Amino acid sequence: DWSSDVCSSDLAFRVFINVAVVMFLSAYFPQFFILQGGAQAIAIVALTFTVLNWLVVPLLHVLSFPIKLIAWIVAFLLVNAAAVWITVWFVSALDIAGVSLAIGEGLLGWAVSSVCLGVGNWLVRAIVK
């Protein structure tokens, strides 16, 4: 069956890569990756990593999604708040009569401005792409 051949070659490739990584780590970073037991240890560790990455890690990615989402939202807010802050500073530094920019209402004003400008620029990038 074609699908079992693909699956077995995929598994063999995963094992091969993990063996290579384990050997690389134990050879070039022995102060961090302390492996004893020779070829048998390399095989056991590589197989363990292969099985975990094949079966357990995808489940952990699903379970960690809320944490990743919160981290992404915080990063999105911080990056866009920095852009808004630089814009406020730049407009003030231009010192043009009658032109000014300030963000009111404290943290809420910064959050709303950051999100709106960030989403707006994301849409521009998506459309212009």
N, C-alpha and C positions, 0 to 999 in steps of 0.2 A: 504494500500500500504506500502510495506517494506521501501521504501526510505523516506516517510513522517514520519514513526516511528523513523527512524534513525535521521532525521533532528530535530524532536521535542525532542528526548532524548538528542541530542547534544546541542540544545538551552537550555533545562532545566539544563543540566550539567554546561553550561556557566553561567547561572544565579546563580546557587547554588554556584559555585566557587567565583563569584563576590560578592555575599552576604557575604560569609565567609571572603573574603579579606576586604570588607568595615567594617565588624564588628571587624576584627583584627586590622585594622588601627585605628578605632575610640576608641578601648579599650586600645591598647598598645602604640599608638603614638598620643594622643589627642592634643599635642602641635603642631603637624604638620597637622593632618587631623581633622579639627574642624567641626564636624557634629552635627547638632541639629535637633530634630524632631522625635526621636525614630524610631520605626519600619517602619513607613511610609517613613522617610528620607532614611533609609537603603535600602528599596525596590526601591525607585525612583533612588537613586544614583547607585545601583547595576544594575538595568535595563538599565540605561543610559550608564554605562560602557559596558554592554553586547552588546547593539546595536552598539555603537561606535566601539568596538573591532571587531564586526562581519562584519560591513559594511564600516566604514570609514577608520579604521587603515590599512587594506590591500591596499586601494587606496593611502594612505599617504606613505606606504612603496614603492610603485611603483614610486610615484612622488619624493621621496627622494633618489632614487637609484643613481643619478649622484653625490650627496653629499657623499653617502656611498662609492662609487667607488673612488672618489678623496681621501677620508680619508684612504681607504685601500691602495691605491698607495703610499701615503705619508708614512704610517706606514711601508709598504714593503721596501721602499727606506731607511728609517731611520734604521730599524733593520739590513738590509743587509749592509748599510754603516758602522754601528757599528761593524759588523763582519769583514768587510774589514779593518777597523781601528785597531781592535785588532790583526788581522793577520799581518798587517804592523808593529805594535809595537812588537809583539812576534818574528817575523823574525829578526827585528833589535836587540832585546834583546838577541837573541841567539848568536849574534856576531861571526858568522862563516865566515871565510875568503872567499871572493868571492861570498857570498850569500847575496842578498839584495832584498828588495821590496819597491817600491815607486809608488804612483798613480800620474800621470801627468795630465796636462791640466785642473787643478782646479776642479770646481764643476762638469763639464761635465765628466771628467775622473772618479770621484767618482761615479756619477750616472750610467755611462755605466758599470763600474766594479761591482757595487752593483747589478744592474739588471741582468747582465750576470751570476754572481755567484749565485744570488738568484734563477733565473730560472733553472740554472743547478742543484742546490741542490734540488729544488722542483721536477724536473724530476727524480732524483735519489730516492727521497722518494716515488714517485708515482710508480716507477718500482720495488723497493725493497719491497714495502708494501706487 
